[in-house]
Amino acid sequence: MKDEFFIKRALLLAARAKGRTSPNPMVGALIVKNGKIISEGFHKKAGTPHAEIIAIENAGEKAKGSALYVSLEPCCHKDKRTPPCTQKIISSGIKKVVIAIKDPNPKVSGKGISELKGAGIEVISGVLEEKAEKLNESYIKYITTGMPFVIMKTAMTLDGKIATPDGQSKWITGETSRKMVHRLRSSVDAVMTAIGTVKADDPSLTARIRGGKNPTKIIIDPDLKIAMNANILKSPADTIIVTRVSNNKSNKLELSGTKLIYYQDILELNWLIKILVREGITSILIEGGSSLNSYALRDGIVDKLMVFIAPKIIGGKDSFTPVGGNFFRKLEDAYRIKGFKVRNIGEDILIEGYIQK
């Protein structure tokens, strides 16, 4: 129970940097001596000192004979901008290391633990493992597959509608849910939408919360119909437009700083995310309409589903549903959700789960 208490604290520290460490994981660490926390640290940004290093340096000589609690296995390789944490741990005189999860990075996985044990340090691993994996689910997907972690978010009424027949969708959910979505945007590298949503809602797709980080904006716009004065082009952070059109407008957009990714004929989203990961994007939040959602599911890019349900009823057979498109799956082949969780967010209900691959 004592180990769980301190690892829980390490996870809370790690979460302070949510959305800011990509492509690195979020890591928190603390040093405990005689049952008391004597120093703490968390990784703030790629290229900056790791959590363990900060905690050890804050502790100074007091680190000798202490226990280190860390949310992820300490690194041991040199293929990065910062030195290996294992060497610092060994030289500091720490006698015990408690770890939430092994690092899935093949350069580290188990090797950091072996190095610490080889130096005579007691190592305990797997404390609050499930919580630690959830915290770094984007990192785990990226480091093990080389592909970004994709969340599909949608908001609908109790009767399963996301917009009226004329496209009205503001606001389906309550203020508490909307604030949560802003936190979600701040936690990912990029937000993806389509031109239909841009034309209907004229969104900014920014993270309007205190200390929030604005994600890169990705717009699927096959025929380059975006207006030059659209809010999404004015708002902070990088913008990427995915299109098959090259003309005067595309030239103007590129000159203004917007990046364009070109494709021919039909866009395959699994091809697109391979391109995006080369741009440094390791996590994506899809905030689109029924068409984009259907293609994202069809192309198999969705990892996690977040559905906000408001206590409202719109009705109408022509009102839009969360997943549309011209194709469907038979009941026996339907997309299945695992790790299903339901909770209240203000007046709304949030259903979360993972797409069973």
URVENUR-V948362 format. One record per residue. N is the residue number from 0. RES is the residue in one small letter. OMEGA is omega in whole degrees, -180 to 180 (none if undefined). NEAR is the number of other ideal C-beta (glycine too) atoms within 8 Angstrom. Layout:
n = <N/N>
res = <RES/RES>
omega = <OMEGA/OMEGA>
near = <NEAR/NEAR>
This chain:
n = <0/1/2/3/4/5/6/7/8/9/10/11/12/13/14/15/16/17/18/19/20/21/22/23/24/25/26/27/28/29/30/31/32/33/34/35/36/37/38/39/40/41/42/43/44/45/46/47/48/49/50/51/52/53/54/55/56/57/58/59/60/61/62/63/64/65/66/67/68/69/70/71/72/73/74/75/76/77/78/79/80/81/82/83/84/85/86/87/88/89/90/91/92/93/94/95/96/97/98/99/100/101/102/103/104/105/106/107/108/109/110/111/112/113/114/115/116/117/118/119/120/121/122/123/124/125/126/127/128/129/130/131/132/133/134/135/136/137/138/139/140/141/142/143/144/145/146/147/148/149/150/151/152/153/154/155/156/157/158/159/160/161/162/163/164/165/166/167/168/169/170/171/172/173/174/175/176/177/178/179/180/181/182/183/184/185/186/187/188/189/190/191/192/193/194/195/196/197/198/199/200/201/202/203/204/205/206/207/208/209/210/211/212/213/214/215/216/217/218/219/220/221/222/223/224/225/226/227/228/229/230/231/232/233/234/235/236/237/238/239/240/241/242/243/244/245/246/247/248/249/250/251/252/253/254/255/256/257/258/259/260/261/262/263/264/265/266/267/268/269/270/271/272/273/274/275/276/277/278/279/280/281/282/283/284/285/286/287/288/289/290/291/292/293/294/295/296/297/298/299/300/301/302/303/304/305/306/307/308/309/310/311/312/313/314/315/316/317/318/319/320/321/322/323/324/325/326/327/328/329/330/331/332/333/334/335/336/337/338/339/340/341/342/343/344/345/346/347/348/349/350/351/352/353/354/355/356>
res = <m/k/d/e/f/f/i/k/r/a/l/l/l/a/a/r/a/k/g/r/t/s/p/n/p/m/v/g/a/l/i/v/k/n/g/k/i/i/s/e/g/f/h/k/k/a/g/t/p/h/a/e/i/i/a/i/e/n/a/g/e/k/a/k/g/s/a/l/y/v/s/l/e/p/c/c/h/k/d/k/r/t/p/p/c/t/q/k/i/i/s/s/g/i/k/k/v/v/i/a/i/k/d/p/n/p/k/v/s/g/k/g/i/s/e/l/k/g/a/g/i/e/v/i/s/g/v/l/e/e/k/a/e/k/l/n/e/s/y/i/k/y/i/t/t/g/m/p/f/v/i/m/k/t/a/m/t/l/d/g/k/i/a/t/p/d/g/q/s/k/w/i/t/g/e/t/s/r/k/m/v/h/r/l/r/s/s/v/d/a/v/m/t/a/i/g/t/v/k/a/d/d/p/s/l/t/a/r/i/r/g/g/k/n/p/t/k/i/i/i/d/p/d/l/k/i/a/m/n/a/n/i/l/k/s/p/a/d/t/i/i/v/t/r/v/s/n/n/k/s/n/k/l/e/l/s/g/t/k/l/i/y/y/q/d/i/l/e/l/n/w/l/i/k/i/l/v/r/e/g/i/t/s/i/l/i/e/g/g/s/s/l/n/s/y/a/l/r/d/g/i/v/d/k/l/m/v/f/i/a/p/k/i/i/g/g/k/d/s/f/t/p/v/g/g/n/f/f/r/k/l/e/d/a/y/r/i/k/g/f/k/v/r/n/i/g/e/d/i/l/i/e/g/y/i/q/k>
omega = <179/179/179/179/-177/176/176/177/179/179/177/177/-179/-176/178/-178/-177/179/-174/-174/-177/5/178/175/170/-178/175/-179/174/179/-176/178/-178/177/-178/176/180/175/-179/175/173/179/-173/-174/177/-180/178/-178/179/-175/-178/-179/-180/-179/-179/-180/176/-179/-179/-178/-179/-179/-180/178/-176/175/177/175/-175/-174/-180/179/179/-178/-179/-177/-176/-178/-179/-175/-177/-178/-180/-180/-177/-179/180/180/-179/-177/-178/-179/176/-175/-176/177/178/-172/177/180/171/176/180/177/-178/179/-176/-167/179/-177/178/178/180/-180/179/178/179/179/178/-180/176/-178/174/-177/175/179/-175/-176/-177/178/-180/179/179/180/-176/-177/178/179/-178/179/-177/-173/-179/-178/-175/-178/-180/175/-173/176/174/-179/175/178/-177/177/-180/178/171/179/178/179/176/180/179/174/-180/-179/-180/-17/179/-177/-180/-176/-179/178/-179/177/178/179/176/176/177/179/-179/-175/-177/178/-175/173/-179/175/-180/-174/178/178/180/-179/-177/-172/-175/-176/173/-178/176/178/-174/176/-179/180/-177/177/180/-180/169/-179/180/-178/174/-174/-173/-174/178/-179/-176/177/-178/180/180/-180/-177/177/-179/-172/-177/179/-178/176/176/176/-180/-172/175/-175/174/-178/-179/180/179/177/179/180/180/178/-179/177/178/178/177/174/-175/173/179/174/-174/179/173/-174/176/172/-177/-177/174/177/-177/-179/175/176/179/-179/-177/177/-175/173/177/175/-177/178/-174/-179/179/179/-178/179/179/177/-179/-178/172/-178/-174/176/-172/180/175/-177/175/-179/-179/180/-178/175/178/-176/177/-179/-180/174/-174/176/-176/-179/-179/180/-178/-178/180/176/174/-176/-179/180/-176/174/-179/-177/177/-179/-173/178/180/177/178/173/-174/180/-177/174/176/174/179/176/-177/-180/179/-176/none>
near = <4/6/10/9/8/14/15/10/13/16/15/9/15/18/10/8/12/8/11/8/12/12/8/9/11/15/15/19/18/15/19/12/10/3/5/6/9/10/12/13/16/14/16/7/8/8/5/7/8/12/16/15/13/13/15/15/9/10/13/6/5/10/13/8/6/15/12/16/14/16/17/13/14/15/14/10/9/5/4/6/4/8/7/10/13/12/8/12/15/11/6/10/8/16/8/11/15/14/16/15/13/10/11/9/8/5/8/13/10/8/10/14/12/8/11/14/9/6/7/4/12/6/11/10/11/7/11/10/9/6/10/14/10/7/11/13/11/12/14/11/12/15/9/6/5/4/9/14/14/13/15/12/12/10/13/13/12/8/7/7/13/13/11/11/8/4/8/6/12/5/6/11/9/11/6/10/15/10/9/10/11/13/11/12/15/14/8/14/12/14/14/12/16/12/12/10/13/15/9/10/8/8/10/7/11/11/11/5/9/3/3/12/7/10/15/12/14/14/15/12/13/9/8/11/7/13/6/8/5/10/8/15/12/7/11/4/9/7/13/15/14/12/13/9/9/4/7/5/9/12/8/9/13/10/6/7/7/10/10/11/10/7/11/4/4/4/11/7/10/9/9/12/13/9/9/13/13/6/9/8/11/12/15/16/13/15/11/13/13/12/11/15/15/12/11/14/12/8/9/7/9/12/10/13/12/12/12/16/12/14/6/7/6/9/6/8/3/4/11/12/10/9/8/9/10/2/6/4/7/6/5/4/5/7/7/6/10/8/7/8/7/7/7/6/11/8/6/15/9/14/11/12/11/9/13/7/3>
